[in-house]
Amino acid sequence: MDDKWQKRRWMRLQEFDYASQKVYFITICTQNREPLFCRIVGRGLDPSVQAEISMTPYGNIAEYDLLQIPEHFPQVEILNYVFMPDHLHILLALGCREVAAEGSRPLPTVPTIIGQYKSGVSRKCGRPVWQRSYYDHIIRNQHDFEEIWQYIDRNPLQWVLDGKNSK
């Protein structure tokens, strides 16, 4: 059978409610892993001292829209994030923010939030920006949360240490 006609594997957990009050680790990649968002360079002679991120115009659009998510979805909070040249990591909390009670609106689903975010960024950039899907991980406990928080914070430095930094 031709590869393009094979069924895509469903990326989300089939029985899980993606509108449940949880914290989610989300990774979204650019289309064809194109380095659209930023440049990351080591500083000085010892790149392990620090990594510096320089955002591109596309990266600025994507970051602005990311930070606007709680304006569109008041029950959602962006806890931590990092833009890398070809992907974005987000710690996203659903239902963890106190919101003034203006009727009890149901929580949005993670696919709704990410889908609207991705389409809005692509529209503003005037071109397709993202790969078709995204990776998600449901945070299960405090240790998991802390590990992923550190992973996000260390990702730019790791990029430099892995030799992927922009010249």
N, C-alpha and C positions, 0 to 999 in steps of 0.2 A: 504494500500500500504506500502511496506517495506520502512523504513526511508532512506536507502541508495539510493533508486531510486527516491526519491522526488527531484523536481527541486530546485536548489539553487537560492536564491533571488539575483538579480543583485545588487551589492553594489554601483555602480557608478550611477550618475544622467544620465538618458537616453538621454536627449537632450542637455547636456552640452558639450562644446568643451574643453576637458582636455589638449589641447595644447594652451589654451588662456593665455595671459599675466596676470597672477594672482599670489597670494601667497596662498599656500596650507599647511594645517596642516595635517600631515600624522602620523598614528600610525601603527606600524608593530609588531606583536606578534611572539614569538618563537613557534615552533611546540609543542603542548601540554603544553604550558606556562612553558616550562622547563627553569630554571634559568641559562642560558648559558653565559650571557654577563658580569656580574659583581656581586660584593657583595656591599651592602650599609649598613653602620653601623653608629650609632650615636657616637659622640665624647664626652668623658667625662661623668660626671654624669647627665648633662642636654642635652638630645639628640636634643632639639630644638635649641641649639646653632649652630650646624652644622651637616651635614651629609657627610660622606666621601665615595667616590666611588672607589672601587678597581677592575679594569678591569681584565677579564680572557683572556687567549689566543684567544678564540673565539670572545670575545668582542673587542680585539685589531684588529683582522682581519676585523670585521664588521665596526669599526670606521675608519680604514684606507680606506676601500672601499667607505664608505660614503663620506669622504672628497675628494675622487677622482672623484666623480660624475661631478663636474664642469670641470674637465679635459676632460671627455668623451662627455659632453654636455655643451659647453661654454656658452650657453644662460641660464644656470641654476645656481642658487646660493643657498647654504645652509645657511640660516640666523641664525638658532638656532637649537640645538638638545640636547637630553639627552638619554643616554643608561641607562635602568633599568635592573634588573636581567632577566626579561622575556619579555621585549618589548623595543621599540625605538620610541621616538617622534621626529619629524622633522618639521621645518618650511622651506618650499621649495619655492623658487621664480622662476617662468618661465618668461623669456624675460625681466627681470628687470636689468640685467647686460649689460653694454656697451661692445660690442664685436667688434673687428676689422672686418670690412666688407670684407669678403672673399667670396663674393656671398651671397645672402640672403637665408640661409638654413631655412627651416620651423622649428618651435619650436617642440621639442619632446613632446610626450604626457606623462602625469603623469604615466599611466599604463606601458608605455615603460621604463621609467626611473626606476620605482620601480621594475618592472619585471627583468630588467638586473641587478640591484643591488642585489636583493634577490638571483638570480641564481648564480651570481659571488661569493657571500659570501658562499653559500652552497657548491659550487665547491671547493673553497679554504679550507673550513673546513673539506671537505671529508665526509659530512653527510648532511641530510636534516636539515635545521636550522629553517625555517619559517612556520607559518601557511599558508594556501592556499591563503588568500586574505589579505586585509589591510583596515584600516579605513581612510577616507579622509574627510576634511572639507575645503570648499573654504572660505578664509578670505574675509569678506564683507566690513569692514571699519576699521578705525584706532583703535577704541575701542576694536573690536574683536581681532585685531592684538596684542594689548597690553595685553589683558586678556590671550591670548594663550601663549604669550612670558613668562608672569609671571607663568603660569601653568607649562610650561616646566622647568623654573628655580627652582620652588618650589617642583617639583615632587620627587626628592631624599629625601628631608626632610620629605615630607608627607608620604613617604614609611616607614621611621623610626617611625614617630609619629603614624602611623596606626599599628605599631607592626609587620611589615613584615620584619624588618631588619634581616640580617644574624647574627647568633650567633658566 
